[in-house]
């Protein structure tokens, strides 16, 4: 028995006795009890009432490879032939980094050691958000990967726009916001020889249906997709929409660099002409954001001069 089989029965919201579940799943009542306890440990809210049995307190929208592939376009199906779906992992980026095929995708229902930029924890409750890592290989012909995070962010924004989430903003270099609250983040990790092919792990975390309780440990304002979208969205459809855009965006980036994404970035840019504080290590640079240059570098005006800043260990906050 696996969690998917148990959750499939409980998904109707009705009570099911331990005897009923053990018979339907072909396991002992003790095994059912242990699996229910494990689900509760993962954060799935299961009501257990003596004499009545078990039921889910809320719907659980599980990821399904067959559903994801059913919604994928032809190009994405051909491009992403290797997708693994895990119940729980330490980090999808770690799994993708160890894969011996490229392109490769790891999806997980839960991360126990998910990471954001600058080593921050990425809160990753079970079967609630999207935790996706994509391994991609760029040839030596790729001039620079500095603007890759911007291009991935644009692809994400395009995908969400196609899913009726039209008011998504981008905050340089790789955050997706809605009305100033964080909706998604991107973490890139690259490896390879100087002058040779570069393998990049693109880690994506997207809040979909996270409750306030589940996100209590997050130290900044955040929002979930179900608060943003104009209609309920299946996580499988959201994953498919993201992968459809990635199948177009990553080859385009290798051929054109940032040029093919610059127009959309300027449309989604939420920092343009705002006072900002840019943190570089222990230093703070205050100025006015003037967008990005043709390579995706952030332009900061201080007095009469404008200087550019690239990615890396840089964070941006709108001045209060």
MISEGU-359973 format. One line per 4 residues: number of its first residue (from 1); their letters; for each residue z, y, x negated of C-alpha. Coordinates in nm, 3 decimals. Example, Ala and Ser with C-alpha at 12.3 -4.5 7.8 and 13.67 -1.06 7.14 Angstrom:
// residues 2
1) AS) 0.780/-0.450/-1.230  0.714/-0.106/-1.367
//
This chain:
// residues 320
1) XXXX) 0.000/0.000/0.000  -0.071/0.353/-0.118  0.039/0.691/0.009  -0.298/0.755/0.170
5) XXXX) -0.261/0.454/0.401  0.091/0.554/0.503  -0.002/0.917/0.557  -0.308/0.817/0.760
9) XXXX) -0.080/0.650/1.016  0.179/0.928/1.017  -0.089/1.197/1.046  -0.086/1.184/1.428
13) XXXX) 0.256/1.352/1.433  0.413/1.075/1.642  0.711/0.858/1.550  0.632/0.517/1.401
17) XXXX) 0.903/0.258/1.349  0.961/0.087/1.016  0.865/-0.242/1.181  0.537/-0.097/1.309
21) XXXX) 0.452/0.051/0.972  0.538/-0.264/0.777  0.318/-0.469/1.008  0.026/-0.227/0.993
25) XXXX) 0.045/-0.195/0.615  0.131/-0.556/0.531  0.447/-0.472/0.338  0.822/-0.506/0.390
29) XXXX) 1.029/-0.246/0.573  1.210/-0.183/0.245  0.878/-0.094/0.080  0.801/0.144/0.366
33) XXXX) 1.142/0.309/0.324  1.089/0.349/-0.051  0.744/0.502/0.000  0.877/0.745/0.259
37) XXXX) 1.154/0.843/0.018  0.894/0.898/-0.255  0.690/1.119/-0.023  1.001/1.326/0.048
41) XXXX) 1.060/1.360/-0.328  0.706/1.496/-0.361  0.784/1.762/-0.101  0.617/1.605/0.203
45) XXXX) 0.839/1.676/0.503  0.898/1.344/0.681  1.138/1.315/0.974  1.339/0.992/0.963
49) XXXX) 1.529/0.932/1.289  1.734/0.617/1.342  1.597/0.414/1.631  1.270/0.606/1.642
53) XXXX) 1.119/0.577/1.294  0.924/0.825/1.084  0.688/1.113/1.152  0.540/1.404/0.959
57) XXXX) 0.681/1.749/1.033  0.343/1.902/0.958  -0.012/1.787/0.894  -0.099/1.676/0.540
61) XXXX) -0.455/1.755/0.437  -0.523/1.497/0.165  -0.814/1.530/-0.074  -1.084/1.266/-0.049
65) XXXX) -1.367/1.207/-0.294  -1.592/1.073/-0.019  -1.532/1.389/0.188  -1.588/1.616/-0.111
69) XXXX) -1.917/1.447/-0.199  -2.022/1.458/0.166  -1.998/1.838/0.160  -2.152/1.888/-0.187
73) XXXX) -2.504/2.017/-0.231  -2.762/1.810/-0.417  -2.732/1.999/-0.746  -2.354/1.966/-0.757
77) XXXX) -2.375/1.596/-0.668  -2.611/1.539/-0.960  -2.411/1.759/-1.197  -2.062/1.628/-1.122
81) XXXX) -2.101/1.253/-1.120  -1.757/1.199/-1.280  -1.471/1.319/-1.059  -1.126/1.162/-1.072
85) XXXX) -0.869/1.223/-0.802  -0.506/1.162/-0.897  -0.196/1.163/-0.680  0.024/1.332/-0.941
89) XXXX) -0.032/1.429/-1.305  0.147/1.644/-1.560  -0.156/1.873/-1.588  -0.516/1.838/-1.475
93) XXXX) -0.622/2.030/-1.788  -0.460/1.763/-2.007  -0.639/1.486/-1.820  -0.974/1.664/-1.846
97) XXXX) -0.919/1.733/-2.217  -0.875/1.362/-2.285  -1.179/1.248/-2.083  -1.464/1.101/-2.285
101) XXXX) -1.743/1.223/-2.056  -1.880/1.571/-1.985  -1.918/1.719/-1.727  -1.592/1.577/-1.593
105) XXXX) -1.355/1.688/-1.318  -0.991/1.602/-1.257  -0.836/1.684/-0.921  -0.472/1.617/-0.839
109) XXXX) -0.254/1.642/-0.531  0.037/1.755/-0.749  0.109/1.870/-1.104  0.450/1.824/-1.265
113) XXXX) 0.374/2.046/-1.567  0.095/2.274/-1.451  0.038/2.581/-1.668  -0.101/2.927/-1.617
117) XXXX) -0.195/3.182/-1.883  0.050/3.260/-2.163  0.231/2.930/-2.104  0.368/3.024/-1.761
121) XXXX) 0.447/2.748/-1.514  0.190/2.698/-1.239  0.383/2.598/-0.927  0.203/2.290/-0.789
125) XXXX) 0.351/2.140/-0.471  0.210/1.817/-0.330  -0.106/1.814/-0.110  -0.088/2.189/-0.052
129) XXXX) -0.314/2.373/-0.298  -0.612/2.292/-0.520  -0.551/2.190/-0.882  -0.887/2.133/-1.047
133) XXXX) -0.993/2.108/-1.411  -1.356/2.093/-1.514  -1.474/1.988/-1.861  -1.807/2.144/-1.964
137) XXXX) -1.997/2.145/-2.292  -2.177/2.456/-2.416  -2.433/2.433/-2.696  -2.423/2.641/-3.012
141) XXXX) -2.682/2.869/-2.852  -2.412/3.021/-2.633  -2.353/3.361/-2.790  -1.996/3.414/-2.675
145) XXXX) -1.743/3.258/-2.440  -1.544/3.580/-2.410  -1.677/3.653/-2.062  -1.670/3.293/-1.931
149) XXXX) -1.345/3.347/-1.738  -1.505/3.644/-1.560  -1.807/3.433/-1.465  -1.587/3.152/-1.334
153) XXXX) -1.390/3.407/-1.132  -1.713/3.544/-0.984  -1.823/3.190/-0.892  -1.486/3.135/-0.722
157) XXXX) -1.518/3.462/-0.531  -1.870/3.368/-0.422  -1.743/3.031/-0.296  -1.462/3.190/-0.096
161) XXXX) -1.699/3.451/0.043  -1.918/3.167/0.167  -1.608/3.023/0.337  -1.554/3.347/0.536
165) XXXX) -1.301/3.495/0.290  -1.496/3.812/0.220  -1.221/4.047/0.101  -1.128/3.867/-0.220
169) XXXX) -1.080/4.089/-0.527  -1.099/4.006/-0.898  -0.848/4.131/-1.152  -0.968/4.121/-1.511
173) XXXX) -0.999/3.879/-1.673  -0.947/3.584/-1.438  -0.726/3.634/-1.130  -0.835/3.628/-0.767
177) XXXX) -0.635/3.856/-0.538  -0.620/3.943/-0.172  -0.470/4.283/-0.090  -0.298/4.284/-0.428
181) XXXX) -0.142/3.938/-0.392  -0.246/3.651/-0.618  -0.463/3.388/-0.454  -0.595/3.193/-0.755
185) XXXX) -0.590/3.184/-1.133  -0.810/3.042/-1.408  -0.708/2.897/-1.745  -0.968/2.822/-2.015
189) XXXX) -0.910/2.597/-2.316  -1.187/2.548/-2.572  -1.238/2.308/-2.863  -1.525/2.243/-3.103
193) XXXX) -1.669/2.304/-3.447  -1.768/2.650/-3.567  -2.141/2.688/-3.506  -2.156/2.366/-3.304
197) XXXX) -2.115/2.261/-2.940  -1.802/2.385/-2.764  -1.618/2.183/-2.501  -1.432/2.400/-2.252
201) XXXX) -1.172/2.294/-1.998  -1.180/2.524/-1.697  -0.853/2.498/-1.509  -0.842/2.636/-1.154
205) XXXX) -0.538/2.679/-0.935  -0.599/2.800/-0.579  -0.326/2.853/-0.319  -0.441/2.699/0.009
209) XXXX) -0.147/2.626/0.240  0.166/2.683/0.031  0.479/2.777/0.224  0.722/3.047/0.116
213) XXXX) 0.976/2.780/0.030  0.731/2.590/-0.189  0.632/2.908/-0.372  0.983/3.050/-0.409
217) XXXX) 0.979/3.010/-0.790  0.664/3.224/-0.834  0.754/3.554/-1.001  0.477/3.769/-0.851
221) XXXX) 0.333/3.847/-0.510  0.107/3.567/-0.390  -0.083/3.458/-0.082  -0.246/3.140/0.045
225) XXXX) -0.600/3.084/0.164  -0.487/2.988/0.514  -0.353/3.345/0.553  -0.685/3.491/0.436
229) XXXX) -0.957/3.280/0.597  -1.084/3.364/0.943  -1.074/2.994/1.039  -0.884/2.682/0.923
233) XXXX) -1.035/2.531/0.608  -1.021/2.174/0.484  -0.926/2.152/0.117  -1.215/1.907/0.071
237) XXXX) -1.462/2.170/0.192  -1.305/2.431/-0.033  -1.337/2.203/-0.338  -1.700/2.131/-0.249
241) XXXX) -1.777/2.502/-0.211  -1.625/2.575/-0.553  -1.818/2.294/-0.721  -2.144/2.404/-0.559
245) XXXX) -2.098/2.747/-0.718  -1.992/2.601/-1.054  -2.303/2.383/-1.067  -2.509/2.701/-1.045
249) XXXX) -2.288/2.935/-1.248  -2.221/2.734/-1.565  -2.587/2.666/-1.656  -2.667/3.029/-1.569
253) XXXX) -2.392/3.150/-1.800  -2.524/2.941/-2.086  -2.871/3.087/-2.040  -2.788/3.449/-1.956
257) XXXX) -2.426/3.512/-2.053  -2.248/3.774/-1.846  -2.570/3.947/-1.739  -2.618/3.727/-1.432
261) XXXX) -2.266/3.799/-1.309  -2.212/4.165/-1.397  -2.328/4.304/-1.061  -2.098/4.077/-0.860
265) XXXX) -1.806/4.143/-1.094  -1.840/4.515/-1.032  -1.842/4.449/-0.656  -1.520/4.244/-0.669
269) XXXX) -1.341/4.445/-0.944  -1.007/4.573/-0.807  -0.904/4.772/-1.117  -1.198/5.010/-1.143
273) XXXX) -1.084/5.373/-1.178  -0.715/5.284/-1.141  -0.432/5.364/-1.379  -0.334/5.046/-1.559
277) XXXX) -0.106/4.910/-1.826  -0.263/4.658/-2.058  -0.026/4.436/-2.255  -0.145/4.310/-2.592
281) XXXX) 0.128/4.100/-2.746  0.436/4.324/-2.758  0.233/4.644/-2.725  0.146/4.833/-2.407
285) XXXX) -0.167/5.045/-2.363  -0.174/5.285/-2.070  -0.494/5.435/-1.938  -0.755/5.428/-1.663
289) XXXX) -0.969/5.118/-1.611  -1.339/5.202/-1.621  -1.476/4.859/-1.541  -1.630/4.625/-1.798
293) XXXX) -1.912/4.653/-2.049  -2.220/4.431/-2.067  -2.019/4.159/-2.245  -1.731/4.154/-1.995
297) XXXX) -1.487/4.350/-2.214  -1.241/4.571/-2.027  -1.296/4.946/-2.069  -0.982/5.162/-2.085
301) XXXX) -0.999/5.540/-2.092  -0.726/5.729/-2.277  -0.785/6.100/-2.271  -1.146/6.165/-2.368
305) XXXX) -1.203/5.831/-2.540  -1.288/5.490/-2.395  -1.198/5.172/-2.582  -1.287/4.813/-2.501
309) XXXX) -1.056/4.512/-2.493  -1.144/4.144/-2.474  -0.967/3.837/-2.337  -0.698/3.634/-2.506
313) XXXX) -0.327/3.705/-2.467  -0.383/4.010/-2.249  -0.232/4.087/-1.912  -0.309/4.378/-1.684
317) XXXX) -0.077/4.547/-1.437  -0.160/4.837/-1.210  0.074/5.122/-1.305  0.346/5.198/-1.055
//
